Amino acid sequence: MKTLHILVTAGLILMLGAGCRPEKKVKRRYPSLDGGTYVPRKECNTPSFNCYEKCAQRQASSMSCGGCCFDQRRLCDTLQPYNFESCDSAP
């Protein structure tokens, strides 16, 4: 009985001690942009909406045309070179 008590106590100590480790630092995809977090920019809202609207008007594929608009939005938000007009030729 005493051995069981010791094993249970040791198990609890090990379980509680496991939570005391420092958290691993999360690698950020965009370390130079707002501390590495993805923040949508308001300037990208209108061109992105217009891109999706053009896809819908010409009944283009949501996977290819919509995906193109999404990619361009991500580029715009992360301050990379983007071109929403390139999506006009997406099927």
C-alpha positions in Angstrom: 0.0 0.0 0.0 2.9 2.3 0.9 4.5 1.6 -2.5 1.3 2.6 -4.3 1.1 5.8 -2.4 4.7 6.6 -3.4 4.0 5.8 -7.1 0.9 8.0 -7.1 2.6 10.9 -5.5 5.6 10.6 -7.9 3.2 10.5 -10.8 1.4 13.7 -9.6 4.7 15.5 -9.2 5.8 14.5 -12.7 2.5 15.6 -14.2 2.5 18.9 -12.4 6.2 19.5 -13.1 5.6 19.0 -16.9 3.6 22.3 -17.0 6.5 24.3 -15.6 8.6 24.3 -18.8 8.9 27.6 -20.7 6.8 27.8 -23.8 8.5 27.2 -27.1 8.8 30.4 -29.1 6.5 30.3 -32.1 8.2 31.0 -35.4 6.4 33.8 -37.2 6.0 33.9 -40.9 6.3 37.7 -41.2 8.8 38.8 -38.4 9.3 42.3 -39.9 5.6 43.0 -40.1 3.7 43.9 -36.9 5.7 41.5 -34.8 5.1 38.6 -37.1 1.4 38.5 -36.9 -0.9 38.7 -40.0 -2.9 42.0 -39.9 -5.3 42.7 -42.7 -4.8 46.2 -44.1 -7.9 48.4 -44.8 -6.3 49.6 -48.0 -6.6 46.1 -49.4 -10.4 45.7 -48.7 -11.7 47.5 -51.8 -9.4 46.0 -54.5 -9.9 42.6 -53.0 -13.7 42.9 -53.0 -13.6 44.2 -56.6 -11.6 41.2 -57.6 -14.0 38.7 -56.1 -16.9 40.6 -57.6 -15.3 40.4 -61.1 -14.9 36.6 -60.6 -18.6 36.3 -59.7 -19.8 38.5 -62.6 -18.0 36.4 -65.2 -18.9 33.1 -63.4 -15.2 32.1 -63.0 -14.1 29.2 -60.9 -14.1 30.0 -57.2 -11.1 27.8 -56.8 -8.9 29.4 -59.4 -10.2 33.0 -59.7 -11.2 33.2 -56.0 -7.9 31.7 -55.0 -6.0 34.2 -57.1 -7.9 37.0 -55.4 -7.1 35.5 -52.0 -3.4 35.2 -52.9 -3.3 38.8 -54.1 -5.0 40.0 -50.9 -2.4 38.2 -48.8 0.3 39.8 -50.8 -1.3 43.2 -50.3 -1.7 42.7 -46.6 1.9 41.7 -46.1 3.2 44.6 -48.1 4.5 42.4 -51.0 4.1 43.3 -54.7 0.5 42.4 -55.8 -1.6 42.7 -58.9 -5.4 42.0 -58.6 -5.7 42.5 -62.4 -3.8 39.3 -62.9 -6.9 37.5 -61.7 -9.0 38.8 -64.6 -7.6 36.0 -66.8 -8.1 33.2 -64.2 -10.5 30.5 -65.4 
